[in-house]
C-alpha cells in the first residue's frame, strides 16, 4: 500500500515565495508520497486530508507507462517500480545545513557531483528505513562511480533538530558506511524554508505524535540542475509494519544507481 499527495495549493496572498524560486514561477508538478512515520498509523490529520489520496501500486496496470525523457538504459519495469519521472532542468534551491558529523555545508559545495536528495525523519519507523537500505544498495551498485555521488537527506522532524539524532539514525541504519552520506539538519526556521523550497509537506502536531511528511527522491545533476524524481513506496503487513520484498529493495538500489550513472558520467 502506498500513500500519495498531489501538489499543495499556491501560497496565500502576502505569503512569501519559497527560497530559490522566481516570483510567480511554480515548481514542476511531481508525484509525491505522504509518509506516516510510525507503525500502523492510517489516519491523516485534518489539515492534510484535503490533499491526500490513497493509491495502491499495481505493477501490472503500470506496465505500459513510461514517461518520455527517461534514459533507455533504465527498463520500463524499473521506471514504473520507482515512479521515475524527468523534471525540467532548473537549479535546485540552495541551502546550508549541518550534517550528522557536525559539518556545516551548502548544497552548492557538492557542485561537480550528482546528488540524491531525500527528506527523512530521524525517528521514522515507516518508509525512511527502507529508503535508507536502498541508498546503501545503490552506493554498492555504483562501484567506482560512487565517488562522484552524494547522498543527502534533510531532517523533517521539528522536535529533533539536533545533530545527535541525525548521527544516531545514521549509525543505526549503517548509513555511515556511505562516505558521502550527509544527514542534514539545522534551526527550525531554516528547515522550514528548505521544506517550502522543495514543496515538502510536514505535519508534526506534537513531540509524541507521528510525523507525516512528503517523501520523494530527487536526482540533481553535477551542474546543480534538478533532473529526475522518484516516488518511494512500501507495502504494509496486517499489523501496519512497512516493508518491501528483498527483490524490490535490490531493484530500487539498482535503479538509483542507474539514474545516478546517467548524471555522473
C-alpha positions in Angstrom: 0.0 0.0 0.0 1.2 3.5 -0.8 0.0 7.0 0.1 0.2 9.9 -2.3 -0.3 13.6 -2.2 -0.8 15.9 -5.1 0.8 19.4 -5.4 -0.2 21.7 -2.5 -2.2 24.8 -3.1 -0.4 28.1 -4.1 0.7 30.5 -1.3 -2.0 32.7 0.2 -1.9 36.4 -0.7 1.0 38.0 1.1 2.8 34.8 1.7 6.5 34.8 0.7 7.7 32.7 -2.2 9.8 29.7 -1.3 13.5 30.4 -1.5 15.2 29.5 -4.8 12.1 30.3 -6.9 11.5 33.2 -9.3 8.3 35.0 -8.2 5.3 33.5 -9.9 7.2 30.5 -11.2 5.7 27.3 -9.9 7.9 24.2 -9.4 7.0 21.3 -11.7 4.2 19.0 -10.7 5.7 15.9 -9.3 4.4 12.6 -7.9 4.7 12.8 -4.1 4.0 10.4 -1.2 3.0 11.4 2.3 4.7 9.0 4.6 3.4 8.2 8.1 6.4 7.7 10.3 5.1 5.1 12.8 3.7 1.6 12.6 0.0 1.1 11.9 -0.9 4.8 11.5 -3.6 5.2 8.9 -5.3 8.5 9.8 -4.1 11.7 8.3 -4.8 14.9 10.3 -7.5 17.2 9.1 -5.0 19.7 7.7 -3.7 17.3 5.1 -7.0 15.5 4.3 -7.7 17.9 1.6 -4.7 16.7 -0.4 -4.3 13.1 0.5 -5.4 10.4 -1.9 -4.9 6.6 -1.4 -3.4 4.8 -4.3 -2.5 1.1 -4.5 0.6 0.3 -6.6 -0.5 -2.2 -9.3 2.6 -3.2 -11.3 0.5 -4.9 -13.9 -1.5 -1.8 -14.7 1.7 0.3 -14.8 3.5 -1.9 -17.2 2.7 0.2 -20.3 3.5 3.6 -18.6 6.9 5.2 -19.4 7.4 8.9 -19.3 9.4 10.4 -22.1 12.9 11.6 -21.3 14.0 8.6 -19.3 17.3 7.0 -20.5 16.8 3.8 -22.5 19.3 2.0 -20.2 16.6 2.1 -17.4 14.0 -0.5 -18.1 10.3 0.3 -18.2 9.6 -2.0 -15.4 12.2 -0.3 -13.2 10.8 3.2 -14.2 7.4 2.1 -13.1 8.6 0.5 -9.9 10.3 3.7 -8.9 7.6 6.1 -10.2 10.5 7.7 -12.0 9.9 10.9 -14.0 12.1 13.6 -15.5 11.6 17.2 -14.3 12.5 20.4 -16.1 16.2 21.0 -15.7 16.3 24.0 -13.3 18.6 24.9 -10.4 17.8 23.0 -7.2 17.0 25.5 -4.4 20.2 26.1 -2.3 20.6 25.6 1.4 23.3 25.5 4.1 22.8 23.0 6.9 24.7 20.8 9.3 25.2 17.1 8.9 25.4 14.2 11.3 29.1 14.8 12.0 28.6 18.5 12.8 29.9 19.8 9.5 28.1 22.8 8.1 27.9 22.6 4.3 25.9 24.1 1.5 24.3 22.2 -1.4 26.4 24.3 -3.7 29.6 22.8 -2.2 28.7 19.5 -3.9 28.7 21.0 -7.3 30.5 18.7 -9.7 28.9 15.6 -8.2 25.5 14.1 -8.7 23.2 14.4 -5.6 20.5 12.1 -4.4 18.2 14.3 -2.2 15.5 12.9 0.1 13.6 14.2 3.2 13.7 11.9 6.3 12.6 11.7 9.9 15.4 10.5 12.2 12.8 8.8 14.3 10.9 7.2 11.4 10.0 3.5 11.6 7.9 3.6 8.4 9.4 4.1 5.0 12.6 6.0 5.8 14.5 2.9 6.8 13.5 1.2 3.5 14.8 4.2 1.5 18.0 4.1 3.6 18.6 0.5 2.7 18.0 1.4 -1.0 20.7 4.1 -0.7 23.1 1.6 0.8 22.4 -0.8 -2.0 22.8 2.0 -4.6 26.1 3.0 -3.2 27.5 -0.5 -3.5 26.0 -0.9 -7.0 27.7 2.3 -8.2 31.2 0.8 -7.6 33.9 3.2 -8.8 31.3 5.8 -9.7 30.3 6.2 -6.1 33.0 8.8 -5.6 31.0 11.1 -7.9 27.8 10.9 -5.9 26.5 12.5 -2.7 23.5 11.1 -0.7 21.7 13.9 1.2 18.6 13.5 3.4 17.1 16.6 5.1 15.5 16.3 8.5 11.7 16.8 8.7 11.2 16.2 12.4 10.9 19.7 14.0 11.1 18.2 17.6 14.5 16.5 17.0 16.6 19.1 15.1 19.8 18.2 16.9 22.9 16.7 15.2 22.8 13.8 17.7 19.5 12.5 16.3 21.0 12.5 12.7 24.1 10.7 14.0 22.0 8.1 15.9 19.8 7.3 12.9 22.8 7.2 10.5 24.6 4.7 12.8 21.6 2.6 13.5 20.9 2.0 9.8 24.5 1.6 8.8 24.4 4.7 6.6 27.8 5.7 7.9 29.2 3.1 5.5 28.5 5.6 2.8 31.4 8.1 2.7 29.3 10.7 1.0 26.3 10.5 3.4 25.2 13.8 4.9 22.0 13.8 7.0 21.4 17.5 7.3 19.6 19.4 10.0 19.5 22.9 11.3 17.4 25.6 13.1 13.7 25.0 12.6 13.2 28.2 10.6 15.9 27.1 8.2 14.5 23.6 7.9 11.0 25.1 7.2 12.5 27.3 4.4 14.1 24.2 2.8 10.8 22.2 3.1 9.0 25.0 1.4 11.5 25.4 -1.3 11.1 21.8 -2.3 7.3 21.6 -1.7 7.7 19.2 1.2 4.6 18.9 3.3 5.3 18.3 7.0 2.8 17.8 9.8 4.0 17.2 13.3 1.3 18.2 15.8 3.3 17.2 18.9 6.6 15.6 20.1 4.9 12.3 20.6 2.7 12.4 17.5 3.6 10.7 14.3 5.4 13.0 11.8 3.6 13.0 8.4 5.7 14.2 5.5 6.1 14.1 1.8 8.7 11.7 0.5 10.4 11.9 -2.8 13.9 11.1 -4.1 15.2 14.0 -6.2 18.2 13.5 -8.5 20.3 16.6 -9.1 23.0 16.7 -11.7 26.6 17.8 -11.2 25.7 21.3 -12.5 23.1 21.7 -9.7 20.1 21.2 -12.0 17.1 19.1 -11.0 16.8 16.2 -13.4 14.6 13.3 -12.2 12.3 12.5 -9.3 11.2 9.1 -7.9 8.4 8.1 -5.5 9.4 5.9 -2.6 7.0 3.1 -2.0 6.2 0.5 0.7 3.8 -2.4 1.4 2.3 -2.9 4.8 1.7 -6.0 6.9 -1.7 -6.6 8.6 -0.1 -5.1 11.7 0.8 -1.9 9.8 4.6 -2.5 9.5 6.2 -1.1 6.4 8.2 -3.5 4.2 9.3 -4.3 0.7 10.3 -7.7 -0.6 14.1 -8.1 -0.8 13.9 -8.3 -4.6 12.2 -4.9 -4.8 14.6 -3.3 -2.3 17.5 -4.5 -4.5 15.8 -3.3 -7.7 15.4 0.2 -6.1 19.1 0.2 -5.3 19.9 -0.7 -8.9 17.5 1.9 -10.2 19.0 4.7 -8.2 22.5 3.6 -9.3 21.4 3.6 -13.0 19.9 7.1 -12.8 23.0 8.4 -11.0 25.3 6.9 -13.6 23.4 8.8 -16.3 24.0 12.1 -14.4 27.6 11.5 -13.1 29.3 10.1 -16.1 
